Every structure is written in C-alpha cells, then in structure tokens.
Amino acid sequence: MVMQIINPLEMSSLHIVYDNMCPLEEKPGRRGIFHLIEHMIGVALDPILPELHEFGISDDMLTNHEHVVLSFTGTTEAIEKFAPKIVYAIAGASSADISEDMFEMERDAVFNEMRELAADYYSHIIRSALRKVYGIHAVDGDIEDVKSYTFDEFKKDFDELVPHPTNICYVGPRSIDLPDLRKEPYKIGKYPKFAFKADSRSSRSDINVDGDSVAVYAFSTKPVTSNKEYAAMSIACHMLGGSVDSVLYDGLRVKNHLVYSFSASVESFRTAALPIFCTGTSGKNARKVISIMRKVLIEPEKYLNRKSFEQTKHTFEAVLKQQEIMRFTAPGCLTRYGMITDELDTPRITYSYMIKTVRKYFTKDGFRFFAG
C-alpha cells in the first residue's frame, strides 16, 4: 500500500457567503426558495466546474439556517490560479443564462431531495419537533412553496441576490488580492430575534407512541447566547450524553437496554444556541426513556465530575487544534462570523465555570421533552 501524505498548509480554500439568503428569515409561501437558488448557482457555475475539477479543486454548496455558502478547496497553487475566475463568474451570474427547462429540472431535483429527507425517520422527527416546539422551519423548506415558485420569480431573485455575495473569504498560507465585487453589500440590519421558548404546553411532554419506534428529544427552553457559555455547555452536554462514556448512554443502553445510541449537542443558530439531547426507542419504552433523561437533566451536577471534565476538555482542545490545521476543510469556522462558536473559548473553560453555567440552564423547567 502506498499512502500519499498531503500537507494541509499546501491547501487553500475560497468561500463565498450569502447572508442575504437566510432561510430563518423566509416568509410563509417562500420557504425553501433560497435552497433552490443555491442549486441554481451550481447550474450557473457549470461552465467553469470541469476546469476546476481538472486541477483537483473540489466544490461544495450548502444552505444552512443562516446563509448559503459556496466553498472551493484545493492546492494553494490551484485555488490562487482560479479564485479570480470563480469570483468573476459569480459577479457575472445571470438568470439569462438559465433556461426555463433547466430551472424546472433543478426544481424537480429539489423535490426529490425533500422527499428523501422526509423519508428519513429521525431527520423527519427532529425537523417536525423543531417546527412544533420553536417554529424553526427546515432549511430545505416546504415542497408546496417550491412547487408554486415560478420561473419569472426565480429570475428576479437570482439577479438581485447572486451577483452580490455578502462575504468573500480566502484562507491559505499566503495573502492574495481578490477583486471586491460586493458593489452593493446586502444590508442585513438587525439579526432576527428568536425567543427559543417552548409554547404553552412546555410544562408537559408530547408523547406519540402509536408506532413501534419513536424518536425522543429533550429541547432546552432557554437559549445559550454567549461564546463562553456555549463552550461550557458543549462540554457538559458531551459528558452527559455525547459519547459512549456518557451518563445517559450508560443509563439508557448499557444498564437498561432501552436504546441503541444517544446523542447530545448544542445546535447553533445566528443569535443563540440550543442544547438538544436525542435518541430512539420503542413506543412502549418512550416514557421510561424520558423519565431517565429527566432525572439526569434536572440534577446534572451529580454526574459531572472533575476528572471526566478534564478528559473531555482535552479532547475538545485536540479537535480544535486539528480544525486549525485542517481549516481549509471547515468553511463553517470561517464564514460564520458574528455567530457563537467554541473555537476561542474552550481553552478558557474551567470546571467551576462549567458547573456555574449548568446550574443556570439545567433547571426543573429547563427542558421540553418530545417523543414521536
């Protein structure tokens, strides 16, 4: 076996960001429109992609809750050679180069993507739960909205938004000059306010156990709004349910054989983050699973010991160092400026600060439980 070792420092990346296409801000009747436009940007770039691929440049386009991101990664030599061409292609992108047949074909592709996501049981459940509990819609939107989206509407949106990205970011070992084509930067204004507050039924659990299997979630009813608290909560959630060594994995799988796996994360949005714990079980065991989860989440300090904290923090810091080395593969770390991130604060988190933060967020009414 021959293994080729690639030095990350010889790699670079170009990221083009659209904060003017924010699915969190989509209105009823237009949900999923920005996701479809992201697909159409790929269509507009088709003429230059073969040449990029010939030089080993990989491209990725994604829509998340806050924006659309185009990422191009390759050797530094290749990225620096083609970065101006990519930027000029975006600046000159026009709906005039996209036929109505092409638009309808890509819209059909989005329909199929939506159907596949809806068929994914756990993905469907968490998306439904986020919508039901917090009013947060999925980034891929509503299929009925996309169906009713016309070619004329698309042309207007595309020509207004696509040639004017709100941020262009190059990351590599050297500095290069890129043409700044943001002639009319999108005025974001104030970030939207999201209460992240469960509805009037937050004091009880929503249990739907009609099926043989259900997904079980615990959503925080209180948002995390600072970098440092986000880092502390990420460590705490990992210790409680984010690994095979965690308390909830041990209690639900190892000791009681109620679940196969368990996960915990702090889901970040533009202005806040939301701790979420989730697993899957049989319908008949849903209440028992929630009972065990509730017991741990109400009194987490009993399960957060200093030794485990030090081990988890060490792991997190190692991952951050790896991300720094491999930064060209992690566009989210580069483009989500102004949003909460644990990149800088994790090394500063102490055991006492984590416990203080946990006391603030893990309370008797701190989580809304959902099973369905």
Phi and psi in degrees as a GROMACS rama.xvg file:
@    title "Ramachandran Plot"
@    xaxis  label "Phi"
@    yaxis  label "Psi"
@TYPE xy
-111.632  124.422  VAL-2
-110.692  130.748  MET-3
-96.0484  124.687  GLN-4
-98.1674  121.792  ILE-5
-103.936  124.488  ILE-6
-76.8233  117.901  ASN-7
-56.2328  -29.1355  PRO-8
-69.6662  -13.1748  LEU-9
-90.834  4.17729  GLU-10
-106.923  153.954  MET-11
-143.504  170.535  SER-12
-150.186  152.783  SER-13
-123.619  129.563  LEU-14
-125.188  127.712  HIS-15
-115.374  121.513  ILE-16
-116.507  138.656  VAL-17
-120.349  98.0538  TYR-18
-80.181  -10.632  ASP-19
-80.5865  -0.713802  ASN-20
-122.473  83.9229  MET-21
-113.149  104.089  CYS-22
-56.3051  -27.3412  PRO-23
-62.5255  -23.5532  LEU-24
-99.2718  2.57637  GLU-25
-66.8593  136.908  GLU-26
-89.6208  158.724  LYS-27
-53.6914  136.76  PRO-28
96.3481  -14.0099  GLY-29
-129.183  16.3738  ARG-30
-73.2961  122.814  ARG-31
103.396  -4.83058  GLY-32
-65.9937  -42.8751  ILE-33
-67.9397  -33.1178  PHE-34
-63.5218  -41.0811  HIS-35
-67.1224  -39.8052  LEU-36
-63.5094  -36.9429  ILE-37
-57.0272  -43.5576  GLU-38
-60.7372  -40.6633  HIS-39
-71.6678  -26.1104  MET-40
-63.0319  -40.0342  ILE-41
-60.1201  -39.049  GLY-42
-63.328  -42.7111  VAL-43
-65.0402  -29.5875  ALA-44
-89.6209  -3.35949  LEU-45
-49.6185  -40.3324  ASP-46
-60.9892  -29.5731  PRO-47
-98.3581  -12.8509  ILE-48
-64.0202  -40.4651  LEU-49
-56.8747  -40.1122  PRO-50
-67.1654  -39.0371  GLU-51
-62.79  -44.8309  LEU-52
-64.8953  -33.1245  HIS-53
-61.1973  -32.5446  GLU-54
-94.1811  12.6209  PHE-55
77.9949  18.663  GLY-56
-87.273  125.093  ILE-57
-94.8996  146.247  SER-58
-122.772  146.239  ASP-59
-144.697  135.518  ASP-60
-129.527  130.45  MET-61
-143.028  155.25  LEU-62
-119.142  122.537  THR-63
-116.392  -169.528  ASN-64
-63.9158  -28.9634  HIS-65
-101.782  -23.5718  GLU-66
-169.601  174.806  HIS-67
-105.367  136.684  VAL-68
-129.42  132.534  VAL-69
-109.03  128.405  LEU-70
-126.894  136.43  SER-71
-128.612  124.157  PHE-72
-128.657  138.619  THR-73
-176.091  -166.776  GLY-74
-65.1186  153.76  THR-75
-57.5605  -41.6671  THR-76
-59.9334  -43.9244  GLU-77
-69.2991  -44.469  ALA-78
-63.8561  -43.7045  ILE-79
-66.4546  -29.9293  GLU-80
-70.3053  -40.5651  LYS-81
-103.023  -8.90389  PHE-82
-54.9459  -48.718  ALA-83
-60.813  -37.8151  PRO-84
-64.8263  -39.2857  LYS-85
-65.2625  -46.3677  ILE-86
-63.3103  -43.1646  VAL-87
-65.918  -33.1778  TYR-88
-64.4609  -38.3048  ALA-89
-67.8964  -44.7132  ILE-90
-62.9361  -30.8544  ALA-91
-97.9191  6.4476  GLY-92
-62.5664  134.873  ALA-93
-144.088  142.37  SER-94
-65.9638  -15.8645  SER-95
-63.8952  -21.7315  ALA-96
-89.4641  1.56909  ASP-97
-117.674  121.28  ILE-98
-79.8627  162.404  SER-99
-64.9676  -36.6708  GLU-100
-62.5266  -41.0638  ASP-101
-64.9644  -41.4943  MET-102
-59.7372  -46.0862  PHE-103
-67.5369  -35.636  GLU-104
-63.4073  -43.4444  MET-105
-72.0381  -32.3812  GLU-106
-64.1464  -37.6476  ARG-107
-63.5176  -37.2212  ASP-108
-63.425  -38.482  ALA-109
-66.8306  -39.7775  VAL-110
-54.8153  -48.0453  PHE-111
-64.1232  -37.7762  ASN-112
-63.1234  -42.093  GLU-113
-62.5495  -42.1725  MET-114
-63.8313  -40.5184  ARG-115
-64.5137  -41.3486  GLU-116
-65.7733  -40.0087  LEU-117
-65.9193  -29.6993  ALA-118
-78.0656  -17.4693  ALA-119
-75.6252  110.804  ASP-120
-56.0529  -54.056  TYR-121
-71.7125  -34.9401  TYR-122
-62.301  -43.3483  SER-123
-62.4205  -41.867  HIS-124
-65.5483  -46.7514  ILE-125
-68.5056  -34.5392  ILE-126
-66.7144  -41.7419  ARG-127
-65.2824  -39.2651  SER-128
-67.8116  -43.4298  ALA-129
-60.5558  -39.9871  LEU-130
-67.6264  -44.6923  ARG-131
-68.4797  -42.0139  LYS-132
-84.3179  -38.6114  VAL-133
-120.768  -6.96885  TYR-134
76.6508  17.3429  GLY-135
-90.0148  117.542  ILE-136
-86.0753  153.178  HIS-137
-67.0147  149.178  ALA-138
-67.441  -24.3789  VAL-139
-80.0654  -10.9112  ASP-140
83.178  -163.626  GLY-141
-105.435  129.704  ASP-142
-61.709  -32.5598  ILE-143
-66.3425  -36.3356  GLU-144
-65.3444  -42.9478  ASP-145
-68.3409  -36.9719  VAL-146
-59.2632  -37.4756  LYS-147
-87.179  -2.88009  SER-148
-74.6113  121.275  TYR-149
-92.7142  163.382  THR-150
-64.1351  -39.6235  PHE-151
-64.7749  -40.1642  ASP-152
-63.8872  -41.6278  GLU-153
-60.3476  -47.0592  PHE-154
-58.6145  -42.09  LYS-155
-64.0416  -47.2343  LYS-156
-64.1681  -45.232  ASP-157
-60.7285  -49.3278  PHE-158
-69.1049  -27.2101  ASP-159
-79.1463  -35.0502  GLU-160
-102.652  -47.4259  LEU-161
-64.2816  -41.7834  VAL-162
-70.3726  -2.50617  PRO-163
-127.096  70.3351  HIS-164
-63.3178  152.03  PRO-165
-90.5125  -12.4796  THR-166
-156.78  135.245  ASN-167
-123.187  121.577  ILE-168
-127.233  123.325  CYS-169
-109.3  134.581  TYR-170
-128.982  123.986  VAL-171
-171.927  -179.746  GLY-172
-73.1443  -15.9239  PRO-173
-126.065  165.017  ARG-174
-94.0474  137.1  SER-175
-131.456  153.95  ILE-176
-91.9581  123.344  ASP-177
-111.404  141.427  LEU-178
-63.8401  129.97  PRO-179
-88.1351  101.407  ASP-180
-99.2624  12.9415  LEU-181
-83.618  72.0652  ARG-182
-65.6258  -34.0146  LYS-183
-132.505  77.4023  GLU-184
-55.3996  139.625  PRO-185
-64.4303  131.261  TYR-186
-88.4199  104.243  LYS-187
-69.4605  -36.3983  ILE-188
73.098  -152.553  GLY-189
-76.2781  139.992  LYS-190
-63.9147  143.275  TYR-191
-63.3862  146.996  PRO-192
-93.9181  126.009  LYS-193
-119.846  117.936  PHE-194
-66.2232  -28.939  ALA-195
48.1724  45.6107  PHE-196
-119.111  124.605  LYS-197
-63.0876  156.998  ALA-198
-73.6448  -170.326  ASP-199
-63.5774  -14.1062  SER-200
-94.0539  14.8416  ARG-201
-63.941  -17.3168  SER-202
-78.9658  -9.82477  SER-203
-124.453  171.515  ARG-204
-95.9559  144.233  SER-205
-94.5147  112.368  ASP-206
-118.768  123.147  ILE-207
-127.949  103.753  ASN-208
-117.318  31.8877  VAL-209
-68.972  -34.852  ASP-210
-83.6344  171.59  GLY-211
-72.4454  -27.0715  ASP-212
-135.412  148.245  SER-213
-138.223  157.865  VAL-214
-97.8068  139.815  ALA-215
-119.927  128.416  VAL-216
-129.104  149.15  TYR-217
-121.675  114.199  ALA-218
-102.444  133.87  PHE-219
-66.2883  139.54  SER-220
-93.8744  3.51944  THR-221
-131.418  127.038  LYS-222
-78.6305  150.737  PRO-223
-94.7202  125.408  VAL-224
-121.743  6.41935  THR-225
-128.564  154.201  SER-226
-57.6723  -46.8876  ASN-227
-67.8313  -42.5262  LYS-228
-64.4535  -36.4674  GLU-229
-60.5546  -44.0326  TYR-230
-63.6891  -43.6858  ALA-231
-64.6953  -42.1219  ALA-232
-68.2918  -33.4681  MET-233
-62.3986  -42.3433  SER-234
-65.5074  -46.4481  ILE-235
-61.7381  -45.3061  ALA-236
-63.6904  -38.4198  CYS-237
-63.1127  -41.3867  HIS-238
-66.7185  -34.7359  MET-239
-82.2875  -32.9938  LEU-240
-157.48  10.0376  GLY-241
-97.7446  8.18608  GLY-242
-155.067  171.775  SER-243
-70.2441  -12.5249  VAL-244
-95.0555  1.60614  ASP-245
-77.4414  163.249  SER-246
-64.0285  -46.6902  VAL-247
-71.7921  -33.495  LEU-248
-63.7096  -43.0214  TYR-249
-65.0622  -44.4084  ASP-250
-72.3412  -35.1231  GLY-251
-90.4789  -36.014  LEU-252
-100.441  -57.5511  ARG-253
-63.6284  -46.5306  VAL-254
-88.7373  -35.2515  LYS-255
-115.409  -8.18978  ASN-256
54.1728  40.7067  HIS-257
-95.8553  -23.1723  LEU-258
-137.628  166.386  VAL-259
-94.7728  -41.3889  TYR-260
-142.661  169.321  SER-261
-149.237  143.085  PHE-262
-137.731  154.178  SER-263
-145.26  138.941  ALA-264
-154.309  166.276  SER-265
-112.219  97.3478  VAL-266
-72.8936  119.271  GLU-267
-95.8599  138.802  SER-268
-122.266  -176.485  PHE-269
-62.7194  -42.2225  ARG-270
-112.792  -3.9774  THR-271
-162.465  175.519  ALA-272
-135.103  155.362  ALA-273
-129.785  112.018  LEU-274
-65.9119  131.257  PRO-275
-135.42  131.452  ILE-276
-116.242  135.896  PHE-277
-150.653  155.162  CYS-278
-160.523  -179.066  THR-279
-131.647  147.144  GLY-280
-155.785  179.414  THR-281
-78.1692  153.839  SER-282
-56.3746  -38.4871  GLY-283
-69.1974  -19.8842  LYS-284
-100.364  1.46816  ASN-285
-58.2497  -45.255  ALA-286
-65.8342  -36.972  ARG-287
-67.6112  -40.3098  LYS-288
-62.1484  -45.1312  VAL-289
-62.7703  -37.0507  ILE-290
-61.9578  -42.8171  SER-291
-69.1635  -42.2007  ILE-292
-61.0867  -44.7674  MET-293
-61.0516  -41.2944  ARG-294
-60.0276  -42.0033  LYS-295
-73.2325  -42.4636  VAL-296
-74.0622  -21.3663  LEU-297
-80.7596  -32.7435  ILE-298
-127.095  59.8348  GLU-299
-65.8893  -27.5994  PRO-300
-58.5553  -27.9464  GLU-301
-64.8301  -20.7651  LYS-302
-113.893  0.995288  TYR-303
-107.235  85.3613  LEU-304
-89.8591  159.542  ASN-305
-64.9016  -38.736  ARG-306
-63.1611  -45.1427  LYS-307
-64.9991  -36.332  SER-308
-59.8715  -47.6803  PHE-309
-62.4389  -39.3534  GLU-310
-66.1474  -43.7016  GLN-311
-66.7612  -42.5788  THR-312
-61.8182  -41.2926  LYS-313
-60.1375  -42.4126  HIS-314
-63.0027  -45.4014  THR-315
-61.1343  -42.3813  PHE-316
-65.872  -36.1669  GLU-317
-64.0277  -39.9581  ALA-318
-65.0159  -41.0432  VAL-319
-63.1018  -38.983  LEU-320
-66.3882  -38.4671  LYS-321
-64.29  -41.1246  GLN-322
-63.9322  -34.6412  GLN-323
-65.2487  -41.5487  GLU-324
-68.2397  -42.0219  ILE-325
-98.9581  34.356  MET-326
-61.4256  -24.4448  ARG-327
-70.1298  -12.507  PHE-328
-98.5285  -0.489795  THR-329
-123.31  74.1384  ALA-330
-60.2978  -28.3457  PRO-331
-60.2901  -33.2203  GLY-332
-69.5502  -21.7247  CYS-333
-98.4176  -33.4676  LEU-334
-98.1972  -17.3177  THR-335
-87.1918  50.5124  ARG-336
-63.9183  142.929  TYR-337
80.0853  1.8535  GLY-338
-111.746  160.406  MET-339
-70.5206  142.444  ILE-340
-154.857  149.403  THR-341
-93.9833  9.69509  ASP-342
-58.239  -43.6012  GLU-343
-95.0471  -25.9811  LEU-344
-94.2798  -20.6601  ASP-345
-53.7742  -47.0471  THR-346
-60.619  -22.1159  PRO-347
-89.5922  -4.22983  ARG-348
-78.3655  128.053  ILE-349
-104.494  164.753  THR-350
-60.3921  -44.3967  TYR-351
-64.3893  -36.0209  SER-352
-69.4494  -38.8186  TYR-353
-61.0526  -44.9457  MET-354
-62.5273  -41.0141  ILE-355
-60.9475  -42.3015  LYS-356
-67.6205  -41.0834  THR-357
-61.4985  -41.488  VAL-358
-60.2979  -31.7077  ARG-359
-72.1797  -38.9616  LYS-360
-101.863  -29.1664  TYR-361
-95.6144  93.541  PHE-362
-124.283  177.712  THR-363
-57.0682  -39.8123  LYS-364
-106.922  24.0058  ASP-365
-80.1026  -12.4121  GLY-366
-133.794  146.061  PHE-367
-108.113  124.559  ARG-368
-97.3004  139.902  PHE-369
-141.475  132.037  PHE-370
-136.089  135.422  ALA-371
